[in-house]
Amino acid sequence: MPSQDHSLTGQVAIVTGGGGGIGRAIALAFAAAGADIVIADIIPQRCDEAAASIRALGRDVLAVPTDAADPAQIRALVAQADRQFGRIDILVNNVGGVSGRPFLEQSERSWRRHIDLNLVSMFAATSAAVPTIIRGGRGGAVVNVSSIEASRAAPNYAVYAACKAGMNNFTRTMALELAVHGIRVNAIAPDYTLTPGLHGNVTGPVDPSTWRPPSPEQQQATRRRIPLGRGGIDTECGKAALFLASPMSSYVTGAVLPVDGGSWASSGWIRNEAGQWTLGG
Ligand SMILES: NC(=O)c1ccc[n+]([C@@H]2O[C@H](COP(=O)([O-])OP(=O)(O)OC[C@H]3O[C@@H](n4cnc5c(N)ncnc54)[C@H](O)[C@@H]3O)[C@@H](O)[C@H]2O)c1
């Protein structure tokens, strides 16, 4: 495979939530592939830290504290990016979030917040950024960060799962609507991936020293449930998103790529104590 197929040289990518976790890993993977990066993260220190890491890779960056769930803020950032770089080629809709409890115990405020974070942020950034990508006339790519929970039942996470299922179908529909402009629209669907959010590090700078390592019981449960036997690493999402944003996937659109160690495929099969596959334990 020629190496230029991985290259994003000369391109500009917007990553929502690009200051931490999966979004940061995607931003750094794209920067390493030659793209200049626009970070839309709500936490100012994370904008600064991600910007420094991107500059260290030799790329230009615009990092502005932005609430991606606020369409006005995203529109302002896209306009600023357009002025600074004169182009936008790639949009990554990564912002999302979840809190777990049975649906009937979830407040209206909570389910509306889930919809804002997981769906409105995607609609707002797509609506703001894609017209600029179209105007460039060079085609482009949208990568949405979905979840395995989009395609299976998720007790205690009903609204999150419904939002991510909506994201998957928005991905497919936009793939059709934007094909005429040469813009490909795809999603990655991670399962359990080690990120600040997963460790409750959701404010302030990313601080791995506050993260508690999984207990032996949690590690054993992960080994039984996930075919590859471990949780995912944020950089693995970065690589999958780079594939979908780059010419490596030039004939891929409307796809949802599991980045889940095989857990979606296993669909109810788990390993028993002896390490043998069994349905339901
Ligand atoms: N980590 C997992 O196990 C996992 C699994 C499946 C799907 N996902 C999805 O991956 C995406 C990223 O998750 P993560 O685990 O990296 O999260 P994270 O909490 O570790 O990082 C999210 C980043 O987004 C920023 N952010 C939060 N709200 C924002 C807002 N309104 N506007 C702008 N920035 C905002 C945060 O400051 C943070 O830097 C989410 O869509 C999530 O649903 C994560």
The ligand as a Gaussian input file, in Angstrom:
#p B3LYP/6-31G(d) Opt

LIG

0 1
 N      -14.364000       5.505000      26.388000
 C      -15.201000       4.548000      26.026000
 O      -15.178000       3.428000      26.575000
 C      -16.175000       4.795000      24.900000
 C      -16.866000       3.682000      24.378000
 C      -17.749000       3.877000      23.326000
 C      -17.954000       5.150000      22.811000
 N      -17.286000       6.214000      23.340000
 C      -17.553000       7.535000      22.756000
 O      -16.325000       8.157000      22.464000
 C      -16.483000       9.577000      22.560000
 C      -15.372000      10.139000      23.430000
 O      -15.422000       9.492000      24.689000
 P      -14.184000       9.533000      25.705000
 O      -14.289000       8.306000      26.534000
 O      -12.941000       9.841000      24.987000
 O      -14.619000      10.787000      26.623000
 P      -13.745000      11.677000      27.601000
 O      -14.687000      12.187000      28.632000
 O      -12.538000      10.928000      28.081000
 O      -13.260000      12.872000      26.670000
 C      -14.226000      13.708000      26.082000
 C      -13.623000      15.036000      25.738000
 O      -14.700000      15.848000      25.234000
 C      -14.737000      17.086000      25.933000
 N      -16.124000      17.534000      26.016000
 C      -17.098000      17.075000      26.833000
 N      -18.246000      17.743000      26.610000
 C      -17.977000      18.643000      25.626000
 C      -18.753000      19.614000      24.963000
 N      -20.043000      19.816000      25.258000
 N      -18.159000      20.362000      23.998000
 C      -16.853000      20.187000      23.692000
 N      -16.074000      19.288000      24.305000
 C      -16.620000      18.520000      25.250000
 C      -14.133000      16.799000      27.289000
 O      -13.590000      17.972000      27.881000
 C      -13.055000      15.762000      26.948000
 O      -11.807000      16.348000      26.653000
 C      -17.884000       9.815000      23.100000
 O      -18.760000      10.118000      22.042000
 C      -18.252000       8.470000      23.715000
 O      -19.649000       8.248000      23.728000
 C      -16.398000       6.071000      24.373000

